[in-house]
Amino acid sequence: MNTVFQPMYEWKDLPWKRIQRQVFKLQTRIYRASCRGDVKAVHRLQRLLMKSWSAKCLAVRRVTQDNKGKKTAGIDGLASLSPKQRLQLTQDLQLGDKAAPVRRVYIPKPGSKTEQRPLSIPTMHDRALQALVKLALEPEWEAHLEPNNYGYRPGRSCRDAIGAIFLAIKQKPKFVLDADIQKCFERINQTALLRKLKTFPSLTRQIRAWLESGSMDGETLYPTSEGIAQGGPLTPCTMLQTIFIRVRHR
């Protein structure tokens, strides 16, 4: 994949099928390297993916056009981008060691009429960069997750989980355990999470900046010394890694 050459396209004329195919091929290489335990190859391929023009375009498209929260603004106030702005955002995506604070909003918690769940909305730039990082991290961790894990995994749905449960209990009854960890996201140890990720330094610095960026609730900035902000594109991927770490290392 060419990581330097950037074709001069209008956003509406981008060859999306070719872009998706190129990104998928590189993700497949990351997955295979992770399966065989080649950490150096995984990190090298992840750097290659995050520098690629195709992956950046795909990340920008997902947060500005495909995702359900595309119209929700962060502290930058941007709820939508023009095609020209999307191309500019594609060119601006690169890892660093800084992140803007997230905007705190509250939505009703499923199953409760009074309790609300906090969501943290990153800026448009941070959302696109998180989507780019997610493209690189997902195939690495897909190689290690349990086969019966269905939450937030690409290519899996609730119907797949229901089918697996049916096959497991159709011969004889089994016990079902339903557990809810109180404030799980808010209390995850950030240092332990970064240590378990074992990724390369520049990506570690960027993820740490997102974790420690703080949250704006109205006009008040609150520090985030622990926990993971729910609402960004990377949150499901990070949660998957955390669940995998806790289950496999007991």
Secondary structure as UniProt FT lines:
FT   HELIX           11..13
FT   HELIX           16..35
FT   TURN            36..37
FT   HELIX           39..51
FT   HELIX           53..61
FT   HELIX           62..66
FT   HELIX           68..71
FT   TURN            75..76
FT   HELIX           83..92
FT   STRAND          102..108
FT   TURN            110..111
FT   STRAND          116..121
FT   HELIX           124..142
FT   TURN            143..144
FT   TURN            147..148
FT   TURN            151..152
FT   TURN            154..155
FT   HELIX           158..169
FT   TURN            182..183
FT   HELIX           184..187
FT   HELIX           190..197
FT   HELIX           201..211
FT   STRAND          215..217
FT   TURN            218..219
FT   STRAND          220..222
FT   TURN            230..231
FT   TURN            233..234
FT   HELIX           235..248
//
